[in-house]
Amino acid sequence: MGFPPEVWFEDGLGEGLSIRQAEESRGLAARLEHLFEVVRNPKTSETYTSAEVARMTLGDLSEEDVERIRTGAVSDPTVGQVAALASVFGVEPSYLWDRGEPSLLDGELVQALRDEDVRDITRESSRLPDGERRLVLGIVRQFRDQKTAPSG
């Protein structure tokens, strides 16, 4: 169906809320679930399990802790728990805190940022003034268009 079963039974869905709004209203659990969906194990290309994530926290969280945070049973985890989860997924802890803003990460972006050159380009271009950033973006798009243009 494209959305977690828990959302099927959200009280707010019958009141004109979209699925996305219902997920966002879940706060930390929805953000964590989003990370589980988009961040892949580089060795297997599969999504991580709660058990794998618990192991990667090096004892900071048990599998049960991860599951309870993931499902929303624990809605206010400790700062240490949030920091451990953020570290596993390679995001800042602030990403997991409810800010009332839509998600900034998607699968394509997460995958792209795994590349060192992409990270370097992002860092360097973020330091440029707006006009120069738009110029860099235009150049990148020209390269993309040349690559996808039919040869003739």
N, C-alpha and C positions, 0 to 999 in steps of 0.2 A: 504493500500500500504506500510505501514511501515515508511513513512516519511511525514512531514507536507506539506500540500498543497502549502504553500508559496514557497517551494523548487522546485515545479513543474515548476515554472515560472522564476527561477533564470537564469540570462543571462549566467552564467558560465557553466551550465550543458551541453549545446550543444558544448562546447569547450573541451570535454574530461575530465571534472572534475567528480569525484565520488560524490554521494549524501553526503557521510561523509565530503568530502572536502568542498562542498557547505555549509553544516551546520556549519562547523568550521569557514568558511569565514564570517559567520554572527556574530561572536564574542559573545558579551554579551547576545543577544537575544537567540542564540542557547544554550548557557550554562544555561540560566534561564529555557528555555523550557525543557532541559534535566532534570533539578531538578524537574520540574512539572511532568515529566514522571516517575521518579524513586522514589521520596519521597512520601510515602503514609501517609494518616491520620491514626494514630495508633488506633483510635476509630472505624473507618469505613472501613479501608483497601482500601479506594478509593483515587484517586489522588485529590489534592487540587484544588479548583477553584480560579480564580483571586479574587473573592469577599472574600473568606476565607483568602487568603494570605493578602489582604489589611487589614482585621480586625486584623490579627495577628501582623501587624506592629504597632498597637496601635496609629493610626492616622498619621504615617509618610508617608504613601502612600494611595491614594484612589484606588478604583477598576480600574478606568480609567487610573491612573498612572501605575498600574501593567500591565494592558493590553497593554499600549503603549510601555512600556519597553520590554514586552514579545514578541511583534510583530516586534520590531525594529523601531517603529515610533519615539521613543526617543532612540537615539543611544549613548548618552553621559549623563546618569543620574548623579545626584549629588552623592558625597561620602556618604552622609547620606541615600540616597535612596538605594544605593548598600548595605550599612551596614544593613539596615532594612531587605532587601530581604535575605541577607546571614544569618541573625539571625533567620528568620523564618524557613529556610531550614536546619539550623545547620551546615553551612559550613563557612569557612573563607571568608571574602569579596574578598580576592585575587583570589579565585576560579572563580568569575564572571568576572574579568578583562581579556581582551583578551591577552593571552600570546603566542598564536601561537602553543600551545601544545594540543595534544588530551586529551579528558576528562579522569580524573582519577577515577571518580565515576561511578559505575553501580548499578543496583537495588540490587543485591546480597550483594555487599559491604556495601551499605547504611543500609540494613536490618541487616547485621551481626554486624555493629558498634552500633546498638541500644542496644546490650547486654553489660552490664557492665563488665563481665568477658572478653569478646573479646576486649573491649577497654583497660582493664588493661594488658592483654597479649600483645597487640600491643604496648602500651607505654613501657612496660618493655623490650620487645624484641628489640625495636628500639634503646635502649641504649647499646645493646651488640655489640661486635666486629663482623665483617662479618662472620667469621668461626663459632662462637657460634650461630649466628642467623640461619645459614644453618643447624646446628645441631638441634636446636629447631624445625625448619621446618621439618626436617626428622622425628623427634619424633611425631609431629602432624600428618604427613602423615601416619606413622605406625599405630597410633590410628585409623585414618580414614579407612585404609586398613583392620584392624582387625574387625572393625564394619561392613564393607561391604563384608568381605570374607564369603563364604558359610560354614555353620557348618558341620563338618564331622567327 
